[in-house]
Every structure is written in C-alpha cells, then in structure tokens.
C-alpha cells in the first residue's frame, strides 16, 4: 500500500519545493508536525487459528488436525455464512508433554543415586510412549461478521476444542503470536481514508506554523519539505511487526475490537518564514 496523497495542492507543493534548504537559510525555516485520527468500523477480520491434533503417530495426529480444520469450516459456514479459503502458515510435529526418552533418563539417574547410597533399586518399568501432536497455524479472512457472530463462532470452536481458550474468549490480543488463536480486524481498502487524514494533517500543521510565525512577528511562506511521521502507511492500534508477510499481503492498520478501529496518520512539515 503506497502512500497516495489525494490532496492535489499538497502534492504539488511537495513536488515543486526543494527537499532541503540552504545551510545559511535554516533560521528562516519552521518545522511543525501534524497528526490526525479517525475512528472507523473494521470491515475485514484476519483470523489466525492454532489447530492441534493428537494420536499414536504423526500420521494420525496430522489427520486429526486436518479433520478439525474441516469441522471448523462447517462452523464458519453455519455461524458466519462464509466458507473462506484456508492458508496453512505453519505446521509443527512434536511429542505430547515430555518424551519417553526424558522419562527414561530421569528414572536412570534416580536409580543410580539410590545405588550409590546402597538403597534398593526398584524395577524400572518401560515408560509409556507419549502421544504425538501436530500443531497447525492457519489463516483466513472474513468479511461478513459482527461482534456477536464472532463471539458465537469462538465459543463453538472452543467448546469443540478446535481453537481458542474458553477461559480467554474476552481477552483482546494486542500482539501477534503464532502460539495462540487470535483475530485482528482491519480494512479492505484503507487508501480511501488518506484524503481525509492527509488534508487534516496538513491543515493542522499549517495552522500551528502560522500561530508560531505570528508570535515571532514573521509571516509564513511556502512549504519546502515533508518528512517523518508514519511513512506511507496508516497506523492502527495493533501491529503485526515482521509477521504480516506470513499472509502474503499487507494487512494495514488493525484493531483487536471487531466494532472499532482507530486509524492515524502523521507528517512533519517545513515552511519558509518571511
């Protein structure tokens, strides 16, 4: 999502102005910042679900995890009215709990300690092999959602032990973590808010600069540079730092709240003083 300032006047001022002022003219420059925020309703839900299957072998545990994904799709169709495309982001196979090798090693060390003390060593029983786990992290997006439907979906998936922790359904995730199921809410087309935010940011910055110039008995001149701020992206209350590439697309500003997303944009402006 590249930055697109829809306010033609601001673009023209930036393109026609030099990127920097001469060193001997820095005292005739004033730098001010502008920031603007909007509260909007999210229109897309980005779902990252941790699905776990178990069995006597990895083949069985993998099949159990895939069966849960199929069951999850049925829940989505019934509750959300959608059958989204599922992307598998990560697959991990591991023993459930401590491995039997760890248990055997512990029993061996305990037996050796008893032998050194002259105590009787109990007969070591063959440890029971632990079950295998297959953990899949899947991603999908939903566009037909409400806070009520999302909670209903999460409740059902928790009850069926497919995803989510029933004790933490009301916890709002503010960090992205592949170790747990979470849903983040964003915008299908964040670009449409750039015009409103960019206009407001520039207006606030110029007003602030005019007040400062007047206080110094100077007049405000043309805009000579735009720098800093939040680059070419809108910001939200949740960020997937270094992780948004997992989905193969830029997710943009995000919120943990399905009904409310605060988006912001900021820039620094340099003006000439007369």
C-alpha positions, 0 to 999 in steps of 0.5 A, spaced: 500 500 500 503 506 497 502 512 500 497 516 495 496 523 497 489 525 494 490 532 496 492 535 489 495 542 492 499 538 497 502 534 492 504 539 488 507 543 493 511 537 495 513 536 488 515 543 486 519 545 493 526 543 494 527 537 499 532 541 503 534 548 504 540 552 504 545 551 510 545 559 511 537 559 510 535 554 516 533 560 521 528 562 516 525 555 516 519 552 521 518 545 522 511 543 525 508 536 525 501 534 524 497 528 526 490 526 525 485 520 527 479 517 525 475 512 528 472 507 523 468 500 523 473 494 521 470 491 515 475 485 514 477 480 520 484 476 519 483 470 523 489 466 525 487 459 528 492 454 532 489 447 530 492 441 534 491 434 533 493 428 537 494 420 536 499 414 536 503 417 530 504 423 526 500 420 521 494 420 525 495 426 529 496 430 522 489 427 520 486 429 526 488 436 525 486 436 518 479 433 520 478 439 525 480 444 520 474 441 516 469 441 522 471 448 523 469 450 516 462 447 517 462 452 523 464 458 519 459 456 514 453 455 519 455 461 524 458 466 519 455 464 512 462 464 509 466 458 507 473 462 506 479 459 503 484 456 508 492 458 508 496 453 512 502 458 515 505 453 519 505 446 521 509 443 527 510 435 529 512 434 536 511 429 542 505 430 547 508 433 554 515 430 555 518 424 551 519 417 553 526 418 552 526 424 558 522 419 562 527 414 561 533 418 563 530 421 569 528 414 572 536 412 570 539 417 574 534 416 580 536 409 580 543 410 580 543 415 586 539 410 590 545 405 588 550 409 590 547 410 597 546 402 597 538 403 597 534 398 593 533 399 586 526 398 584 524 395 577 524 400 572 518 399 568 518 401 560 515 408 560 509 409 556 510 412 549 507 419 549 502 421 544 504 425 538 501 432 536 501 436 530 500 443 531 497 447 525 497 455 524 492 457 519 489 463 516 483 466 513 479 472 512 472 474 513 468 479 511 461 478 513 461 478 521 459 482 527 461 482 534 456 477 536 457 472 530 464 472 532 463 471 539 458 465 537 463 462 532 469 462 538 465 459 543 463 453 538 470 452 536 472 452 543 467 448 546 469 443 540 476 444 542 478 446 535 481 453 537 481 458 542 481 458 550 474 458 553 477 461 559 480 467 554 474 468 549 474 476 552 481 477 552 483 482 546 490 480 543 494 486 542 500 482 539 501 477 534 503 470 536 503 464 532 502 460 539 495 462 540 488 463 536 487 470 535 483 475 530 485 482 528 480 486 524 482 491 519 480 494 512 479 492 505 481 498 502 484 503 507 487 508 501 480 511 501 481 514 508 488 518 506 484 524 503 481 525 509 487 524 514 492 527 509 488 534 508 487 534 516 494 533 517 496 538 513 491 543 515 493 542 522 500 543 521 499 549 517 495 552 522 500 551 528 506 554 523 502 560 522 500 561 530 508 560 531 510 565 525 505 570 528 508 570 535 515 571 532 512 577 528 514 573 521 509 571 516 509 564 513 511 562 506 511 556 502 512 549 504 519 546 502 519 539 505 515 533 508 518 528 512 517 523 518 511 521 521 508 514 519 511 513 512 506 511 507 502 507 511 496 508 516 497 506 523 492 502 527 492 500 534 495 493 533 501 491 529 503 485 526 511 487 526 515 482 521 509 477 521 504 480 516 508 477 510 506 470 513 499 472 509 502 474 503 499 481 503 499 487 507 494 487 512 494 495 514 492 498 520 488 493 525 484 493 531 483 487 536 475 490 537 471 487 531 466 494 532 472 499 532 478 501 529 482 507 530 486 509 524 492 515 524 496 518 520 502 523 521 507 528 517 512 533 519 512 539 515 517 545 513 515 552 511 519 558 509 518 564 514 518 571 511 
